[in-house]
Amino acid sequence: MNIAFFLLPKHEVVCASNQSTLRQTLERMEYHRYTSVPIINDEGEYVGTVTEGDLLWHMKNSNGEITFETASHFLLSEVSLNKQIKAVRIDSNMEDLVKLAKVQNFVPVVDDRQRFIGIVRRSQIIEYCEQFMTKAMDA
């Protein structure tokens, strides 16, 4: 099975630019009700995934310098990412995808130039495996 079969394309994925402010990122995550979003740089490359925890810890460790009111003065690129959400290349095999999906809610997908092209959600992989198992049990 090809990874592209599961791909949610970039234009349908809620992302943040590494030049977004903390406030923009928080508001985008709140609006879409996501706990994490991929970060893309100006060249379209995947640079990591920011979580609510990353943002909260960054604000907490700012010694009161960053509040929600002042969060529009600080860039997402200044935030340390505590989890390394790994990406796969579009030509990777399903085994690589499944290994990452075991420990990540979604798997970012990049092309051969490291450009972000979308994500694969863990739920899609589970649904595929469920269908595969059901067919095997019926046979």
QUINORFEN-V76681 format. One record per residue. N is the residue number from 0. BURIAL is # if it has 16 or more other C-alpha atoms within 10 Angstrom, else .. Layout:
# QUINORFEN-V76681
n;burial
N;BURIAL
N;BURIAL
This chain:
# QUINORFEN-V76681
n;burial
0;.
1;.
2;#
3;#
4;.
5;#
6;#
7;#
8;.
9;.
10;.
11;.
12;.
13;.
14;#
15;#
16;#
17;#
18;#
19;#
20;#
21;#
22;#
23;#
24;#
25;#
26;.
27;#
28;#
29;.
30;.
31;.
32;.
33;.
34;.
35;#
36;#
37;#
38;#
39;#
40;#
41;.
42;.
43;.
44;#
45;#
46;#
47;#
48;#
49;#
50;#
51;#
52;.
53;#
54;#
55;#
56;.
57;#
58;#
59;.
60;.
61;.
62;.
63;.
64;.
65;#
66;#
67;.
68;.
69;.
70;#
71;#
72;.
73;#
74;#
75;#
76;#
77;.
78;#
79;.
80;#
81;.
82;.
83;.
84;#
85;#
86;#
87;#
88;#
89;#
90;.
91;.
92;.
93;.
94;.
95;.
96;#
97;#
98;.
99;#
100;#
101;.
102;.
103;#
104;.
105;#
106;#
107;#
108;#
109;#
110;.
111;.
112;.
113;#
114;#
115;#
116;#
117;#
118;#
119;#
120;#
121;#
122;.
123;#
124;#
125;.
126;.
127;.
128;.
129;.
130;.
131;.
132;.
133;.
134;.
135;.
136;.
137;.
138;.
